[in-house]
Amino acid sequence: MSGFGRITGEIGAVGAVVEVELGLTREEIEHRRIDNRSISTGFRGRGVIDTGAEASVITEAVVQALAITPVRHATVLTTMGQVRTAAFTISVTVGPGYKEPPDPLPVQAYEGLIDAGDILIGRDILNLGELVWKGQEQRFSLSLPRTVRSGDA
C-alpha cells in the first residue's frame, strides 16, 4: 500500500532547505557485495528545493563520500551556461529524521557547484509528489511517495 510522506519547513534566505540522506541504490549495494567492494554508510546533509532545475545536482563532496562512479556524461544547461558533467545514480531520502519519511528514491543526479547545501532537489524528484509554497507564511510542505507498512495506518 502506498501513501505520501510529508516534509514541512521554513523558507529561508536560500529558499526551502530540507534534511536529506544520500546513499547508494539497492542495485549498487548488491553489486558491491558481490564484488566484495566497500559500501558507504551514506551521506547526511542539506537539500535545497529548486523548482527551476530540471534534474537534481550533487556536490563533489557527495560523490567522494559515496565513492561513486559516473553512469554517463552529459552537457547540461546551468545558470552559468552549458557545462559538461558526470551523472551518478544515487538514492535520495528527503526528511530522514521525520517519523514517516518518504521512501528512498533512485535518482540520476549531476555533479555540479551548489552555493548552499549538498543537493539541489530538482523537478526529477519534485514531479513525483506535491510541493506547496506558502509565500506569505514563509513555509512550504513537500509530499513524496511513501510505502505504508502494516501498523502505520
C-alpha positions as CSV (number, residue, x, y, z in Angstrom):
1,M,0.0,0.0,0.0
2,S,1.3,3.5,-0.8
3,G,0.9,6.9,0.6
4,F,2.9,10.0,1.0
5,G,5.5,11.3,3.5
6,R,5.1,15.0,4.1
7,I,8.0,17.2,4.9
8,T,7.4,20.8,6.1
9,G,9.7,23.7,6.9
10,E,10.5,27.4,6.7
11,I,11.5,29.2,3.5
12,G,14.8,30.9,4.3
13,A,17.2,33.2,2.5
14,V,18.3,30.4,0.1
15,G,14.8,29.0,-0.2
16,A,13.3,25.8,1.1
17,V,16.0,23.6,2.7
18,V,15.4,20.1,3.9
19,E,17.5,17.4,5.6
20,V,18.5,14.6,3.2
21,E,20.2,11.3,3.3
22,L,22.1,10.4,0.1
23,G,23.3,6.9,-0.5
24,L,23.9,4.0,-2.8
25,T,20.9,2.4,-4.6
26,R,19.9,-1.1,-3.7
27,E,21.4,-2.4,-7.0
28,E,24.7,-0.7,-6.4
29,I,24.9,-2.1,-2.8
30,E,24.2,-5.6,-4.2
31,H,26.9,-5.2,-6.9
32,R,29.4,-4.0,-4.3
33,R,28.6,-7.0,-2.1
34,I,29.1,-9.4,-5.0
35,D,32.4,-7.7,-5.9
36,N,33.5,-7.6,-2.3
37,R,33.9,-3.8,-2.5
38,S,33.3,-1.3,0.3
39,I,29.8,0.1,0.9
40,S,29.5,3.6,2.2
41,T,27.2,4.3,5.1
42,G,25.5,7.2,3.3
43,F,25.8,11.0,3.5
44,R,23.6,13.2,5.6
45,G,23.3,16.8,4.5
46,R,21.1,19.6,3.3
47,G,18.9,19.7,0.2
48,V,17.8,22.9,-1.4
49,I,14.5,22.7,-3.3
50,D,15.0,24.2,-6.8
51,T,11.8,24.3,-8.9
52,G,13.9,25.7,-11.8
53,A,16.2,22.8,-12.0
54,E,15.1,20.0,-14.4
55,A,17.4,17.5,-12.7
56,S,18.9,17.2,-9.3
57,V,22.5,18.2,-8.7
58,I,25.0,16.9,-6.1
59,T,28.4,18.3,-5.0
60,E,31.8,16.7,-5.4
61,A,31.8,16.1,-1.7
62,V,28.8,13.8,-2.0
63,V,30.5,11.9,-4.9
64,Q,33.6,11.4,-2.9
65,A,31.8,10.4,0.3
66,L,29.7,7.8,-1.5
67,A,32.7,6.7,-3.7
68,I,30.5,6.5,-6.7
69,T,31.4,6.4,-10.4
70,P,29.6,8.1,-13.2
71,V,27.0,6.2,-15.2
72,R,27.3,8.7,-18.1
73,H,28.5,12.2,-19.0
74,A,26.3,14.9,-20.5
75,T,26.2,18.5,-21.4
76,V,23.7,20.3,-19.2
77,L,22.4,23.9,-19.1
78,T,23.1,25.6,-15.9
79,T,22.8,29.2,-14.7
80,M,26.5,29.6,-15.8
81,G,25.7,28.3,-19.3
82,Q,26.3,24.8,-20.8
83,V,28.6,22.5,-18.8
84,R,29.9,19.0,-19.5
85,T,29.5,17.0,-16.3
86,A,29.1,13.5,-14.9
87,A,25.8,11.8,-13.9
88,F,25.5,9.5,-11.0
89,T,22.7,7.2,-9.8
90,I,22.1,7.6,-6.1
91,S,19.4,7.0,-3.5
92,V,17.8,10.2,-2.0
93,T,15.7,10.2,1.2
94,V,14.2,13.6,1.9
95,G,13.5,14.2,5.6
96,P,15.1,11.1,7.0
97,G,14.6,12.4,10.6
98,Y,10.8,12.6,10.2
99,K,8.6,9.9,11.9
100,E,7.2,8.9,8.5
101,P,9.7,10.0,5.8
102,P,9.2,9.4,2.1
103,D,10.8,6.3,0.6
104,P,14.4,6.5,-0.7
105,L,14.2,7.5,-4.3
106,P,16.6,6.3,-7.0
107,V,17.8,9.5,-8.8
108,Q,20.2,10.2,-11.6
109,A,21.9,13.4,-10.3
110,Y,24.5,15.5,-12.0
111,E,27.7,16.7,-10.3
112,G,27.9,20.5,-10.0
113,L,28.5,23.5,-7.9
114,I,25.9,24.4,-5.3
115,D,26.1,27.6,-3.2
116,A,24.1,26.2,-0.2
117,G,23.5,22.5,0.5
118,D,24.7,19.2,-0.7
119,I,22.0,18.5,-3.3
120,L,19.7,20.7,-5.4
121,I,16.4,18.9,-5.4
122,G,15.1,19.3,-8.9
123,R,11.9,18.6,-10.8
124,D,13.0,14.9,-11.3
125,I,12.2,14.4,-7.6
126,L,9.6,17.2,-7.2
127,N,7.4,15.8,-10.1
128,L,6.9,12.6,-8.0
129,G,4.9,14.4,-5.4
130,E,3.4,17.8,-4.5
131,L,5.1,21.0,-3.3
132,V,3.0,23.6,-1.6
133,W,4.7,27.0,-1.3
134,K,3.1,29.3,1.3
135,G,4.9,32.6,0.5
136,Q,3.2,34.9,2.9
137,E,3.8,32.5,5.8
138,Q,7.3,31.7,4.6
139,R,6.6,28.0,4.8
140,F,6.5,25.0,2.5
141,S,5.4,21.4,2.5
142,L,6.6,18.6,0.2
143,S,4.8,15.3,-0.1
144,L,6.7,12.4,-1.7
145,P,5.8,8.7,-2.1
146,R,6.0,6.5,0.9
147,T,5.2,2.9,1.3
148,V,2.7,2.4,4.1
149,R,3.7,-0.7,6.2
150,S,1.3,-2.7,8.3
151,G,0.8,-0.9,11.6
152,D,1.5,2.5,10.1
153,A,-2.1,3.4,9.1
